[in-house]
Amino acid sequence: MSGIDPIFLEVLWNRLLSVVNEQQAALMRTAFSTIVRETQDLACGVFNTQGAMVAQSLTGTPGHINAMATGMRHLLAEYPPERLVEGDVLVTNDPWMTAGQINDITVATPVFRRGMIVGYFANTCHAADIGGRILSAEAREVYEEGLRLPIMKLFRAGEINRDLIGLIRANVRTPDETVGDLYAQTTSNEVGARALVEFMDEFGLDSIDPVAGEIMDRSEEAMRRSIESIPNGRYEHETWSDGFEAPIRIKVAVTVEDRDIHIDFAGSSPQSRRGINVVFNYTHAYASFAMKAAANPEVPHNEGAFRPVHVSAPEGSILNCRPPAAVASRHILGHFLPGVIFGALAEALPLMAAGSDPIWISVWRGRPADREDLFTFSLFQCGGGGARSGKDGLSATGFPSGVAGVPAEAVETLSSLIQHRRELRADSGGPGRFRGGLGQYTEMGCRTEEAWTVSAMVDRINHPPEGMLGGGPGARGELLLDGRESGRPKALLTLRPDQRVQLNLPGGGGFGDPLDRDPAMVLADAVEGYVSIAGAERDYGVVIRYTGPSGRMVRLPEDYRIDENATEALRSERRGRL
């Protein structure tokens, strides 16, 4: 296939993408849990006969997609082709084999055509519950965190493994959602497999391996050419997470050598006694994603794009933990990795400031006032993204996770939670020539007459997102009870029936000197409520006057103006101090 016409190859590539997007659509439409349907905490992909990922679906988180890509090798090592028959489906949630926590379940299906395996489909989804402790960072060993499934068959020759399903249902708090999602995962692979066989029939292909090999080789070459544009050298950076019992250091050295990148996390903290440890599979997933995003985000996301990126972390460190370490909240540290890598490359390739980084996952459990059954609901929320080298950061948008927010209507329909407040958090974006994205204020209550609980896996409360090249930090996050008392992050909190919980997410760091920001952009931010009038003067040296009636609830854009003389004087004074 080395001489394949590039236009024809593009046709084949786009058809492969349509196949995996069909797989994803089937998964989201048939899933039982809001985590898959609404939050889209999932990954879908198609693999060649050697288990190398050829293409991924449009939606998906890097921690699932890239970890699933490396995890397929473990599945095929356990079940090589001679041990598989048509109708078999494999499953595992072993953290060291796939996505790093037992709540993430990977389902893989071989595709048979004319009696031969021609490829594989796989997907990874976050389960609504997997037993053990409520998802948190409190555990000291992985055994406390729930039901751990070795690589095994979910279906044998088309027949469901009823013993396994019974075992799962007996060990989880949400049996219908957890088992229902397993069926949805299986069905989505079947949809993808059927579409792949139709694709092969249409184009007269006996195997997808030659096409896949050409796509991956071209992706690799494109990635290597992009790496060549980065100056050779060793670039270092470090950042800090709040951790659980003590702050966690994340240190990286990025070495550019012509057409290869080496990312080494030596110097990072040792593994923790609590459930914030990261398996190497997950570390590799987010590090390789970061370099692809930095070097060439347009390169197709497949095995070839990963080949020039070499990742290492000392065994026994927080980013390469040994079993049986607790790992349930591994996303907290894993989501820091793209930001710390971008920080290291700031001198050679300034991209974006640090953002809120970890998604805030909170797991709520209680008994509704009008029902006997307890509910368990997982809520995913995003803070502000870091400002970029030519644009403001995105507000309340997940990076690097890519998950979607859950509408308030879904929260209140599917649980007894009440979302009393949800709005962008003014002044939370780090000041800079380009402003960091805003975090959000949220406030939750519950319709219950009994005690209820929340496990809030949150970070950046003590260590705010850093700015880049003179930009200021984003606002710290807050976990408050009734607006006053600080709750303990990453632990299970017991609440009174009338109590309210405030989850106020951090903003992203700013990029460049705030005094270089166009005053007209500051004025626009003030009009929109992103920056307060006091914040405009304090952070940007821009004096804004409100000229409308003081009692007006709706303030119009024309009621705001920049005091040009006061702004020029204030900025000149501050620059003189520098």
WORA-V722439 format. One record per run of one state. SS is the DSSP state (2 for helix, 1 for strand, 0 for the rest). FROM is the first residue (numbers start at 1). LEN is the number of residues. Records with the same first field share a line. If there is no record, write none. Layout:
BEGIN
SS: FROM-LEN + FROM-LEN
END
This chain:
BEGIN
0: 1-5 + 31-3 + 38-4 + 48-5 + 57-5 + 79-2 + 84-5 + 93-11 + 114-2 + 127-15 + 146-6 + 157-2 + 161-1 + 172-3 + 204-5 + 229-4 + 242-6 + 258-2 + 265-5 + 271-9 + 297-6 + 307-2 + 313-4 + 318-2 + 321-9 + 335-2 + 348-4 + 353-7 + 368-6 + 382-6 + 389-19 + 415-2 + 425-9 + 435-5 + 447-5 + 458-10 + 469-9 + 482-3 + 487-5 + 496-5 + 505-6 + 512-2 + 517-2 + 529-4 + 541-3 + 547-10 + 563-1 + 578-1
2: 6-25 + 34-4 + 62-17 + 81-3 + 142-4 + 162-10 + 175-29 + 209-20 + 280-17 + 303-4 + 330-5 + 337-11 + 408-7 + 514-3 + 519-10 + 533-8 + 557-3 + 564-14
1: 42-6 + 53-4 + 89-4 + 104-10 + 116-11 + 152-5 + 159-2 + 233-9 + 248-10 + 260-5 + 270-1 + 309-4 + 317-1 + 320-1 + 352-1 + 360-8 + 374-8 + 388-1 + 417-8 + 434-1 + 440-7 + 452-6 + 468-1 + 478-4 + 485-2 + 492-4 + 501-4 + 511-1 + 544-3 + 560-3
END
